[in-house]
Amino acid sequence: MTLRELFQHIGENPNFILFYFLIIPIAAIIAGVLGKGEGHLSPWKYLYSALIYLVSVPGIFAVALNAYFFLFQRGDVMQTDVYLQILPIIVMVLTIFVIRRNVDLSLVPGFDKISGLWFMLFATMFLMWLLEKIHIVVFSYLPFQYLLGIFAILFALIYLGWRKFVR
């Protein structure tokens, strides 16, 4: 089964994915109501951590898929799959917003690692897009110190994101 076939199957049978992306924000809302003011305590912060990871992994994948589709494949916006390219991002933002209302995200275990992963992914996608847009001819006209500066800055951004992810 290819990725395209998997996406087509999910598009034809969206019940599971709709349930998945509906139950997570509902669980965050219920946890916010039941644990009001106690989000930093032991059982709640681990629940929030699990919920953030459950929405962030598909959300990050959707962002990467959108970046690839629109930047590299030059896809048509009208061909966007709502279930796989829009819904995970909206649910990720919504869930993190709901959780943030009850607890400081710096107190949620692993949130610094997932935010480091977001940062590293976006820096890498930007680097890939930049390398795809700037052809080798452009590099020959660019002064060497500027080229080194650009790569040093991008490498530093990726390195900082990676350190935050690993730490």
FENSUL-V937289 format. One record per residue. N is the residue number from 1. RES is the residue in three letters. PSI is psi in whole degrees, 0 to 359 (* if undefined). Layout:
n: (N/N)
res: (RES/RES)
psi: (PSI/PSI)
This chain:
n: (1/2/3/4/5/6/7/8/9/10/11/12/13/14/15/16/17/18/19/20/21/22/23/24/25/26/27/28/29/30/31/32/33/34/35/36/37/38/39/40/41/42/43/44/45/46/47/48/49/50/51/52/53/54/55/56/57/58/59/60/61/62/63/64/65/66/67/68/69/70/71/72/73/74/75/76/77/78/79/80/81/82/83/84/85/86/87/88/89/90/91/92/93/94/95/96/97/98/99/100/101/102/103/104/105/106/107/108/109/110/111/112/113/114/115/116/117/118/119/120/121/122/123/124/125/126/127/128/129/130/131/132/133/134/135/136/137/138/139/140/141/142/143/144/145/146/147/148/149/150/151/152/153/154/155/156/157/158/159/160/161/162/163/164/165/166/167)
res: (MET/THR/LEU/ARG/GLU/LEU/PHE/GLN/HIS/ILE/GLY/GLU/ASN/PRO/ASN/PHE/ILE/LEU/PHE/TYR/PHE/LEU/ILE/ILE/PRO/ILE/ALA/ALA/ILE/ILE/ALA/GLY/VAL/LEU/GLY/LYS/GLY/GLU/GLY/HIS/LEU/SER/PRO/TRP/LYS/TYR/LEU/TYR/SER/ALA/LEU/ILE/TYR/LEU/VAL/SER/VAL/PRO/GLY/ILE/PHE/ALA/VAL/ALA/LEU/ASN/ALA/TYR/PHE/PHE/LEU/PHE/GLN/ARG/GLY/ASP/VAL/MET/GLN/THR/ASP/VAL/TYR/LEU/GLN/ILE/LEU/PRO/ILE/ILE/VAL/MET/VAL/LEU/THR/ILE/PHE/VAL/ILE/ARG/ARG/ASN/VAL/ASP/LEU/SER/LEU/VAL/PRO/GLY/PHE/ASP/LYS/ILE/SER/GLY/LEU/TRP/PHE/MET/LEU/PHE/ALA/THR/MET/PHE/LEU/MET/TRP/LEU/LEU/GLU/LYS/ILE/HIS/ILE/VAL/VAL/PHE/SER/TYR/LEU/PRO/PHE/GLN/TYR/LEU/LEU/GLY/ILE/PHE/ALA/ILE/LEU/PHE/ALA/LEU/ILE/TYR/LEU/GLY/TRP/ARG/LYS/PHE/VAL/ARG)
psi: (129/168/322/318/322/315/320/319/318/321/327/332/76/5/313/314/324/318/315/312/354/323/329/310/326/318/322/321/315/318/324/324/314/325/37/122/358/19/338/353/167/302/327/319/329/326/316/321/315/317/319/317/323/332/336/321/309/327/316/319/319/320/316/320/317/317/315/314/316/326/320/321/348/51/161/133/327/347/9/132/116/320/326/340/339/311/314/324/315/316/323/311/316/314/316/322/316/317/322/335/336/337/146/126/340/342/352/124/131/355/326/328/319/326/327/323/319/312/314/319/314/322/320/319/322/318/316/318/317/316/329/325/324/112/167/333/321/323/329/335/345/132/143/323/327/319/315/320/317/313/326/318/314/320/320/319/315/320/316/319/319/318/320/325/317/324/*)
